Amino acid sequence: MNYEFLKDVLGSPWQIEPGTLNSFYPVLRGLFHGLQLEKSLEPENHLPYQISALTRNVSMWSQPEVPLTEEDSEPEVEKEKVVHVLPVRSLLTKHDQNCGPVGTRTLGNRLLAADSDPSVLGHILVIESGGGQASAVPEMTDAIQKCTKPIVVWIDGMAASAAYYVACYCDRIIASRDMDCVGSIGTMAVYEGRKSKSAEDEHGVISVTIYADGSEEKNEEWDKAINEFDFTLAKDRILNPFNAKFRADVLANRPQVLETQLKGKTFMAVQVIGSLVDSIGEFSTAVDQVLLLANFNSGTSKTTGSNQQIINPKKQMKQFSHLNSVLALEVLEATDEGVFLNEEQLRSVEERLELNQQLSVERDEAIQLSTDAISADETSRALLASVYDPFNAIDPTVLAAVTPEAKVEAIRVLLASRPAAAPIQNLVTRDEIKADEVDWNVINNLAHNKQVDINL
């Protein structure tokens, strides 16, 4: 059994998108049943390489995988300036995998070694991964923060969960295509095993877990999940802290990310330009971005053979997302003397300020109209209330009636209930009394009328 690999992945928090997890499950179950992973060489497309800053020629990276010291460097020989390319592919684990892919500890060492090389202008992380172990992330993010040269991410299809966690620490994130998958910002865990007091399996074997006195909280999260199907402790003690840090770190590095993009959903790159990714472009775009951030200008470089001296007064500066958007610039540039805008850029800023001023005026007018309408409505209500007051004073039932019709009906009921009073109703055509409708014979034959006739 591949014990070391199983020990490394089982029960630990994962930051991984569902497709990657599902494809990993058959391998994991196979390992449980004795599957042996053959030791293999690292895949060729996982190996780092370098690109000439001048010629754009590609060659394999041949430097040591540990940072260079002052004793190791050779200042008398200036090498050709290059961009270091570090692939970050497949399932991310902290330690190297026997089946070939290396872990993030090795990747972090490679990054730091390249950063210490004077010939390296900057780095490109080619990310093609759906994530992996939560414990694999700090090995890369710590190395990224120690680097002194710009780092650009180029997504080669997917940068999700732990892989996006790594990406968010870099200076730029460029997707290769509209449909690249990014996001899946969330944390999960998979627990698998038999109950502490289980029934016999097909071989007649039972499982019993025994803890020593004073070990009541040992494996408590696992026990609750497996034995009681209660996941509260696992979430509160393990998953939530990892996830809270995941979300906080993404927001700290990319404050433009929206709250709705931090709930675990995976997005297409075209849906999240300006938040989870900065732009969409070819690999050459990533190379250009590194050279720009490194202030490398081939047009003003003095070269002798492969040696070169960079002469460029530009320097890195803080970027302002709203101003960048107005100026239609991915990167704002500065010199020691400050930031300078051309006439067209100034016109763009002026137009946006005028638009904002116009919107402010329209907003104020709308607020005033709303205030006037509310005031007029309150006046109308006060006038109507004064008209109702005399009627409301008649009786509580009239006061309780809401509509005019209900108040009239309440007054009719009151009048009808008094002696010698009849409900007052509006007379309409059907209420008129017609003489030919009176039956005088019936009236004259009434007993009291006949008595009157006799007395007369």
C-alpha positions as CSV (number, residue, x, y, z in Angstrom):
1,M,0.0,0.0,0.0
2,N,1.2,3.6,-0.7
3,Y,1.1,4.4,3.0
4,E,2.8,7.8,2.8
5,F,0.6,9.1,0.1
6,L,-2.6,7.9,1.9
7,K,-1.4,9.4,5.2
8,D,-0.8,12.7,3.4
9,V,-4.2,13.0,1.8
10,L,-6.8,11.2,4.1
11,G,-8.7,13.3,6.6
12,S,-7.0,16.6,5.7
13,P,-9.0,19.6,4.5
14,W,-9.2,20.0,0.7
15,Q,-9.5,23.0,-1.5
16,I,-10.5,21.4,-4.7
17,E,-13.2,21.7,-7.4
18,P,-15.6,18.9,-7.8
19,G,-14.5,17.6,-11.2
20,T,-10.9,17.2,-10.0
21,L,-12.1,15.5,-6.8
22,N,-14.3,13.0,-8.7
23,S,-11.5,12.1,-11.0
24,F,-9.3,11.4,-8.0
25,Y,-11.7,9.2,-6.1
26,P,-11.1,6.0,-8.2
27,V,-7.4,6.3,-7.5
28,L,-8.0,6.8,-3.8
29,R,-10.3,3.8,-3.6
30,G,-7.9,1.7,-5.5
31,L,-5.2,2.6,-3.0
32,F,-7.4,1.3,-0.3
33,H,-7.7,-2.0,-2.0
34,G,-3.9,-2.4,-2.7
35,L,-3.4,-0.5,-5.8
36,Q,0.3,0.4,-6.1
37,L,1.4,3.6,-7.8
38,E,4.6,3.0,-9.8
39,K,7.4,5.5,-9.2
40,S,7.6,7.6,-12.4
41,L,9.6,10.5,-13.7
42,E,8.1,14.0,-13.6
43,P,6.0,14.6,-16.7
44,E,7.8,16.7,-19.3
45,N,5.1,19.4,-19.3
46,H,5.6,19.9,-15.6
47,L,9.2,20.9,-16.0
48,P,10.3,24.5,-15.7
49,Y,11.8,26.4,-18.7
50,Q,13.0,29.8,-19.6
51,I,12.2,32.3,-22.4
52,S,14.7,34.8,-23.8
53,A,13.6,38.4,-23.1
54,L,15.1,39.5,-26.4
55,T,14.6,36.7,-28.9
56,R,11.7,34.9,-27.2
57,N,13.5,31.6,-27.7
58,V,12.6,28.8,-25.3
59,S,15.1,26.5,-23.5
60,M,14.8,24.2,-20.6
61,W,15.6,25.5,-17.1
62,S,19.0,24.2,-16.1
63,Q,19.7,26.1,-12.8
64,P,19.8,24.4,-9.4
65,E,16.5,24.0,-7.5
66,V,17.7,25.8,-4.4
67,P,18.2,29.6,-4.1
68,L,21.7,30.8,-5.2
69,T,24.0,32.4,-2.6
70,E,26.5,35.2,-3.2
71,E,29.2,32.6,-3.4
72,D,27.3,30.7,-6.1
73,S,26.7,33.7,-8.4
74,E,29.1,34.7,-11.1
75,P,28.9,38.5,-11.4
76,E,31.7,38.7,-13.9
77,V,29.6,36.9,-16.5
78,E,26.3,38.6,-17.3
79,K,23.9,36.2,-18.7
80,E,21.1,36.8,-21.2
81,K,18.0,38.1,-19.5
82,V,15.2,35.5,-19.3
83,V,11.6,34.9,-18.1
84,H,11.3,31.9,-15.8
85,V,8.3,29.7,-16.5
86,L,7.1,27.3,-13.8
87,P,4.2,24.9,-14.6
88,V,1.8,24.2,-11.8
89,R,-0.3,21.3,-13.0
90,S,-2.4,18.4,-11.8
91,L,-3.5,17.7,-8.2
92,L,-1.7,19.9,-5.7
93,T,-0.1,18.0,-2.8
94,K,2.4,19.3,-0.3
95,H,5.0,16.5,-0.9
96,D,6.2,14.9,-4.2
97,Q,4.1,12.1,-5.6
98,N,5.6,8.8,-6.5
99,C,3.7,8.7,-9.7
100,G,5.6,11.7,-11.0
101,P,4.1,15.2,-10.2
102,V,6.1,17.1,-7.6
103,G,4.6,18.7,-4.5
104,T,4.3,22.4,-3.8
105,R,7.3,22.4,-1.5
106,T,9.5,21.5,-4.5
107,L,7.6,24.0,-6.7
108,G,8.2,26.7,-4.1
109,N,12.0,25.9,-4.0
110,R,12.2,26.1,-7.8
111,L,10.5,29.5,-7.8
112,L,12.9,30.9,-5.1
113,A,15.9,29.4,-6.9
114,A,15.0,31.1,-10.2
115,D,14.2,34.4,-8.4
116,S,17.7,34.5,-7.0
117,D,19.3,34.2,-10.5
118,P,20.4,37.6,-11.7
119,S,19.5,36.7,-15.3
120,V,15.8,36.2,-14.4
121,L,13.6,39.2,-14.9
122,G,10.4,37.6,-13.6
123,H,8.2,34.5,-13.6
124,I,5.2,33.0,-15.2
125,L,3.2,30.4,-13.4
126,V,1.4,28.3,-15.9
127,I,-1.5,27.0,-13.8
128,E,-3.6,24.0,-14.9
129,S,-5.1,22.6,-11.7
130,G,-8.4,22.2,-9.9
131,G,-6.7,22.5,-6.5
132,G,-5.8,19.9,-3.9
133,Q,-4.7,19.8,-0.3
134,A,-5.2,22.9,1.8
135,S,-1.8,22.2,3.4
136,A,-0.2,22.4,-0.1
137,V,-1.0,26.1,-0.5
138,P,1.4,27.8,2.0
139,E,4.4,26.2,0.5
140,M,3.7,28.1,-2.7
141,T,2.3,31.4,-1.3
142,D,5.2,31.7,1.2
143,A,7.7,31.4,-1.7
144,I,5.7,33.9,-3.9
145,Q,5.9,36.5,-1.1
146,K,9.6,36.0,-0.8
147,C,10.2,36.6,-4.5
148,T,11.6,40.0,-5.5
149,K,10.7,39.8,-9.1
150,P,7.2,40.1,-10.8
151,I,5.1,37.0,-11.1
152,V,2.3,36.6,-13.7
153,V,-0.2,33.7,-13.8
154,W,-1.2,32.3,-17.1
155,I,-4.2,29.9,-16.7
156,D,-4.0,27.0,-19.1
157,G,-7.6,25.8,-18.7
158,M,-8.2,25.9,-15.0
159,A,-7.1,27.6,-11.8
160,A,-9.6,26.5,-9.2
161,S,-9.7,26.3,-5.4
162,A,-6.2,25.7,-4.0
163,A,-4.7,26.6,-7.4
164,Y,-6.6,29.9,-7.5
165,Y,-5.4,30.5,-3.9
166,V,-1.9,30.3,-5.2
167,A,-2.7,32.5,-8.2
168,C,-4.2,35.3,-6.2
169,Y,-0.8,36.1,-4.6
170,C,0.7,36.9,-7.9
171,D,0.9,40.3,-9.6
172,R,-1.4,39.5,-12.6
173,I,-3.8,36.7,-13.6
174,I,-4.3,36.2,-17.3
175,A,-6.7,33.5,-18.6
176,S,-5.9,31.7,-21.9
177,R,-9.5,31.5,-23.0
178,D,-13.0,32.7,-22.3
179,M,-14.0,29.3,-21.0
180,D,-11.1,28.7,-18.6
181,C,-12.4,27.7,-15.2
182,V,-11.6,29.8,-12.2
183,G,-12.8,30.3,-8.6
184,S,-14.2,27.4,-6.6
185,I,-13.2,29.3,-3.4
186,G,-14.1,26.9,-0.6
187,T,-12.9,24.1,1.7
188,M,-14.1,20.6,2.2
189,A,-13.1,17.2,3.7
190,V,-13.8,13.6,3.1
191,Y,-14.1,11.2,6.0
192,E,-14.3,7.5,5.3
193,G,-14.3,4.5,7.7
194,R,-16.3,2.1,9.8
195,K,-18.2,3.0,12.9
196,S,-16.4,2.6,16.2
197,K,-18.9,-0.2,17.1
198,S,-19.8,-1.7,13.8
199,A,-21.7,-4.8,12.6
200,E,-19.8,-7.7,11.2
201,D,-18.5,-7.3,7.6
202,E,-18.7,-10.1,5.0
203,H,-15.7,-11.7,6.7
204,G,-17.2,-11.7,10.2
205,V,-14.9,-8.8,11.3
206,I,-16.2,-6.0,13.5
207,S,-14.6,-2.6,14.3
208,V,-14.3,-1.3,17.8
209,T,-12.4,2.0,18.7
210,I,-11.2,2.4,22.3
211,Y,-9.8,5.6,23.8
212,A,-7.9,5.9,27.1
213,D,-9.3,7.8,30.0
214,G,-8.6,11.5,29.5
215,S,-8.7,11.2,25.7
216,E,-12.4,12.2,25.4
217,E,-11.7,14.7,22.6
218,K,-9.3,12.6,20.6
219,N,-10.6,12.2,17.0
220,E,-13.8,13.8,18.2
221,E,-14.5,15.4,14.8
222,W,-14.0,12.1,13.0
223,D,-16.1,10.2,15.5
224,K,-19.0,12.6,15.4
225,A,-19.0,12.5,11.6
226,I,-18.8,8.7,11.2
227,N,-20.7,7.5,14.3
228,E,-23.4,10.2,14.7
229,F,-23.5,11.7,11.2
230,D,-22.8,15.0,13.0
231,F,-20.5,17.3,11.1
232,T,-20.6,20.3,13.3
233,L,-17.2,19.8,15.0
234,A,-15.5,19.0,11.8
235,K,-16.7,22.2,10.2
236,D,-16.2,24.4,13.3
237,R,-12.7,23.2,14.2
238,I,-11.2,22.3,10.9
239,L,-12.9,23.5,7.8
240,N,-14.2,26.9,8.8
241,P,-10.8,28.2,10.0
242,F,-9.2,27.1,6.8
243,N,-12.0,28.6,4.7
244,A,-12.0,31.9,6.6
245,K,-8.3,32.3,5.9
246,F,-8.8,31.3,2.2
247,R,-11.5,34.0,1.8
248,A,-9.5,36.7,3.7
249,D,-6.3,36.1,1.7
250,V,-8.1,36.3,-1.6
251,L,-9.8,39.6,-0.6
252,A,-6.5,41.0,0.7
253,N,-4.7,40.2,-2.6
254,R,-7.6,41.0,-4.9
255,P,-10.0,43.4,-3.1
256,Q,-12.1,43.8,-6.3
257,V,-13.4,40.2,-5.9
258,L,-17.1,40.1,-5.2
259,E,-18.7,38.4,-2.2
260,T,-20.8,36.3,-4.5
261,Q,-17.5,34.9,-6.0
262,L,-16.3,33.7,-2.6
263,K,-18.9,31.0,-2.0
264,G,-17.4,28.0,-3.8
265,K,-18.8,28.5,-7.3
266,T,-16.7,27.9,-10.3
267,F,-16.8,30.6,-13.1
268,M,-15.8,30.9,-16.7
269,A,-13.0,33.4,-17.1
270,V,-15.1,35.7,-19.3
271,Q,-17.6,36.1,-16.5
272,V,-15.0,37.4,-13.9
273,I,-12.7,39.7,-15.9
274,G,-11.7,42.5,-13.5
275,S,-12.3,40.5,-10.4
276,L,-11.0,36.9,-10.3
277,V,-8.9,37.5,-13.5
278,D,-7.3,40.6,-14.9
279,S,-7.6,39.8,-18.6
280,I,-7.7,37.1,-21.3
281,G,-4.8,36.6,-23.6
282,E,-2.3,34.4,-25.3
283,F,0.9,33.1,-23.5
284,S,2.9,35.9,-25.3
285,T,0.6,38.4,-23.4
286,A,1.9,36.9,-20.1
287,V,5.5,37.3,-21.3
288,D,4.9,40.9,-22.3
289,Q,3.3,41.6,-18.9
290,V,6.3,40.2,-17.0
291,L,8.7,42.3,-19.1
292,L,6.6,45.4,-18.5
293,L,6.4,44.8,-14.8
294,A,10.2,44.2,-14.8
295,N,10.8,47.5,-16.6
296,F,12.6,45.7,-19.4
297,N,12.7,47.7,-22.7
298,S,14.4,45.9,-25.5
299,G,14.3,49.0,-27.6
300,T,16.6,50.9,-25.3
301,S,18.7,48.1,-24.1
302,K,22.4,48.1,-25.0
303,T,23.5,44.6,-26.0
304,T,26.8,42.9,-26.8
305,G,26.2,39.4,-27.8
306,S,24.0,37.9,-25.1
307,N,25.0,40.5,-22.5
308,Q,22.6,43.4,-22.0
309,Q,22.2,46.4,-19.8
310,I,18.7,47.6,-19.0
311,I,18.1,51.3,-19.3
312,N,14.6,52.2,-18.3
313,P,13.4,54.9,-15.9
314,K,10.1,53.2,-15.3
315,K,9.3,51.8,-11.9
316,Q,6.5,49.7,-10.3
317,M,3.7,51.6,-8.7
318,K,0.4,50.9,-7.0
319,Q,-2.5,50.3,-9.4
320,F,-5.9,51.9,-9.1
321,S,-8.7,49.7,-10.6
322,H,-11.1,52.6,-11.3
323,L,-8.5,54.9,-12.8
324,N,-7.0,52.0,-14.8
325,S,-10.6,51.4,-16.2
326,V,-11.1,55.0,-17.1
327,L,-7.7,55.2,-18.9
328,A,-8.2,51.7,-20.5
329,L,-4.8,50.6,-19.1
330,E,-3.9,47.3,-17.6
331,V,-0.9,48.8,-15.9
332,L,-0.2,52.4,-14.7
333,E,3.4,53.4,-15.1
334,A,5.5,55.9,-13.2
335,T,9.0,57.3,-13.1
336,D,11.0,58.9,-10.3
337,E,9.4,62.2,-11.2
338,G,5.8,60.9,-10.9
339,V,2.9,59.7,-13.1
340,F,2.3,61.5,-16.5
341,L,-0.8,61.4,-18.6
342,N,-1.2,62.4,-22.3
343,E,-3.9,64.7,-23.6
344,E,-6.2,61.9,-24.6
345,Q,-5.9,60.3,-21.1
346,L,-6.6,63.6,-19.5
347,R,-9.7,64.1,-21.7
348,S,-10.9,60.6,-20.6
349,V,-10.6,61.6,-16.9
350,E,-12.3,65.0,-17.6
351,E,-15.2,63.3,-19.4
352,R,-15.7,60.8,-16.6
353,L,-15.6,63.6,-14.0
354,E,-18.2,65.6,-16.0
355,L,-20.4,62.5,-16.2
356,N,-20.1,61.9,-12.5
357,Q,-21.0,65.6,-11.9
358,Q,-24.1,65.2,-14.1
359,L,-25.1,62.0,-12.4
360,S,-24.8,63.8,-9.0
361,V,-27.0,66.7,-10.2
362,E,-29.6,64.2,-11.5
363,R,-29.5,62.3,-8.3
364,D,-30.0,65.5,-6.2
365,E,-33.0,66.5,-8.4
366,A,-34.5,63.0,-8.1
367,I,-34.2,63.2,-4.3
368,Q,-35.8,66.7,-4.3
369,L,-38.7,65.5,-6.4
370,S,-39.2,62.5,-4.1
371,T,-39.1,64.8,-1.1
372,D,-41.7,67.2,-2.6
373,A,-44.0,64.2,-3.5
374,I,-43.8,62.9,0.0
375,S,-44.6,66.4,1.4
376,A,-47.6,66.8,-0.9
377,D,-48.9,63.4,0.0
378,E,-48.7,64.2,3.7
379,T,-50.6,67.5,3.1
380,S,-53.4,65.6,1.3
381,R,-53.6,63.1,4.1
382,A,-53.9,65.9,6.7
383,L,-56.7,67.6,4.7
384,L,-58.6,64.3,4.3
385,A,-58.3,63.6,8.0
386,S,-59.8,67.0,8.8
387,V,-62.8,66.2,6.6
388,Y,-63.3,62.9,8.3
389,D,-63.0,64.3,11.8
390,P,-66.7,65.4,12.3
391,F,-67.9,62.0,11.1
392,N,-65.4,60.0,13.1
393,A,-66.7,61.8,16.2
394,I,-70.2,60.3,15.8
395,D,-69.2,56.8,17.0
396,P,-66.2,54.6,17.4
397,T,-67.6,52.3,14.7
398,V,-67.4,55.2,12.2
399,L,-63.9,56.0,13.4
400,A,-62.8,52.4,12.9
401,A,-64.1,52.3,9.3
402,V,-61.3,52.8,6.9
403,T,-62.9,53.8,3.5
404,P,-65.5,56.5,2.9
405,E,-68.0,53.8,1.8
406,A,-67.4,51.9,5.1
407,K,-68.0,55.0,7.1
408,V,-71.3,55.7,5.3
409,E,-72.4,52.1,6.0
410,A,-71.5,52.5,9.7
411,I,-73.6,55.6,9.9
412,R,-76.6,53.8,8.3
413,V,-76.4,51.0,10.7
414,L,-76.4,53.4,13.6
415,L,-79.5,55.3,12.3
416,A,-81.3,52.0,11.7
417,S,-80.8,50.9,15.2
418,R,-82.5,54.0,16.8
419,P,-86.3,54.0,17.5
420,A,-88.6,55.7,14.9
421,A,-85.7,55.9,12.6
422,A,-85.1,54.2,9.3
423,P,-82.0,53.7,7.4
424,I,-81.3,56.7,5.1
425,Q,-80.7,55.7,1.5
426,N,-80.2,57.6,-1.6
427,L,-83.3,57.7,-3.8
428,V,-82.9,56.6,-7.3
429,T,-85.3,55.8,-10.0
430,R,-86.3,52.5,-8.6
431,D,-87.2,54.2,-5.2
432,E,-90.0,56.3,-6.6
433,I,-93.5,55.5,-5.3
434,K,-96.2,55.0,-8.0
435,A,-99.9,55.6,-7.2
436,D,-101.0,52.6,-9.3
437,E,-99.0,50.4,-7.1
438,V,-101.3,51.1,-4.0
439,D,-104.1,48.5,-3.4
440,W,-106.7,50.7,-1.7
441,N,-109.2,47.8,-1.4
442,V,-106.9,45.9,0.8
443,I,-106.2,49.0,2.9
444,N,-110.0,49.9,3.3
445,N,-110.7,46.3,4.3
446,L,-108.3,46.4,7.2
447,A,-110.1,45.8,10.5
448,H,-109.1,49.1,12.2
449,N,-110.0,51.1,9.0
450,K,-113.5,49.5,8.9
451,Q,-113.9,50.4,12.6
452,V,-113.1,54.0,11.8
453,D,-115.7,54.0,9.0
454,I,-118.4,52.8,11.4
455,N,-117.6,55.4,13.9
456,L,-117.9,58.1,11.3
